[in-house]
Amino acid sequence: MKSRVLVARHALHPMLVVFPLGLLATSVAWDICHLATDNPRWGMISFWTIGAGVVGAVLAAVPGFIDWLAIPRGTRAKTVGLYHMVLNVAVLALFVVSLLARWAAPRGYEFAGPGRMVWGWLAVAIALVSAWLGGELIETLGISVREGANSDAPSSLTESRTGRAHARKIPVHREA
């Protein structure tokens, strides 16, 4: 099943998720640096990394939701996609709670302690499960995979507007 939201004939959702996942996951590293050094700059970096990650997650969710709506009802893919989506909403909610808890820290968000950080740490653990489900959707269930995809398929940039590859022979290299 091909994705419904494409950029240059590639699914937009997987392109966008790398940014919030990277930002939100690295906030844990900044938290560890903050706790290890007691330097408030790490707390500030973590706070703003989470803020950017939350914005990115909301942007990535839109094409993901549109793609999920296109999955046929009653399929395993629809159920796996629902779990993936629910877990991602939980991850987003936990990071928002972490952000608000840090904002409300008595000495300022850059001095937030472990009790205010733990929400994001829990969210990263849940995100790992959700990411595995996303891989299951693509790699096992073929969601967001173009029909006819194979190791010798022509570049998506050589396809016409109708989605058909131009008639040209692609050499196949096989080892003896």
Beta strands, then each sheet from edge to edge (+ up, - down):
strand 1: 6-7
strand 2: 10-11
sheet 1: 1+ 2-
end
